[in-house]
């Protein structure tokens, strides 16, 4: 195996001589801390007669029920703002965010609270790089998650935020930005917009997340556009969970957390090559998580990585087990659509469909069947677009369909991508 030198951010944790032992220590610490400091973990352990001292390693976690992400909104609504999951007073936090779900997400005082720096380092970002960050800085934590990790490495960040591609192209060109963080689809959009504007975008390195990176899109960005693209995987709740190294063959499990892959339905450990839900245990001092079910599906890559990191690798994103579907970096939930459309006397049925558009971008279409005797003209459709966008934070295309085109048993949110 190759010796890792400057390709690694934290040799002590990313090239640990005994990965399994380090995972066992993290699991035991997370359960002990969560049990002592949070109401949620304490109640879950007591509910099944488990004591924190019983958990000595990852295998022992099987005695603890999984907390599904889709159950967190109700938990937080019953005991606001964090459902008993926070280890200290909300007033001691740096920031509180509101993610789709809706879910309240905390930010502690740590410089890189979500542990993004190792992923950015593995992608080749270094001190002095100028990076355009196109994630949202408004209400949801995506923008500041990447911002904090980049700043810890000494990068200069352009807070581009969402949309306004022409202004972002001009800012990146003026500052000589060679780096990018955001969704892969928006990166392609920026290059296309730069071409239309007669500019040459200087970006040559990217850390992308929040949306799928299908092979054709990756090939287009790397081979046609000339950007060295790396993937990172994480959530607002648990921070960075995995990321690519220079081999670009799966996501290394990030330092400081435990990941289990559990077979949907019976929560047994997924075997090699078998798809399972990504379940996270994290000894985070502010927001300790014990068997937190992300709803994402993946599988283990069993081969050692030639980069020298000893951490296990996920093969990548393989779908969802929960109700939420990620669209342009944001989760869209049936309950949010229901809040926007249920009770509207002009709407009989509706269904959201996510497909892959030209260039690999996400197409978000909401199909609507008008109620009997009601007509949905341009003005009514525009009102629906605005209401849905406000509810799910993603602008839809509203398509009016005929009676019976949306079956009674049809799913509310359908992912039609690959």
Buried (B, 14 or more C-beta within 10 A) or exposed (E): EEEBEEBBBBEEBBBBEEBEEBBBBBBBBBBBBBBEBBBBBBEBBEEEEBEBEEBEBBEBBBBBBBBBBBEBBEBBEEEEBBBBBBBBEEEEBEEBBBBBBBBBBBBBEBEBBBBBBBBBBBBBBEEEBBBBBBBBBEBBBBBBBBBBBBBBBEBBBBBBBBEEBBEBBBBBBEBEBBBBBBBBBBBBBBBBBBEEBEBEBBBBBBBBBBBBBBEEBBEBBBEEBEBBBBBBBBBBBBBBBBBBBBBBBBBBBBBBBBBBBBBBEEBEBBEEEEBBBBBBBBBBEBBBBBBBBBBBBBBBBEEEBEBBBBBBBBBBBEBBBBBBBBBBBBBBBBBBBEBBBEEBEBBBBBBBBBBBEEBBBBBBBBBBBBBEEEEBEEEBBEBBBBBBBEBBBBEBEBEBBEEEEBEEEEBBBBBEBE
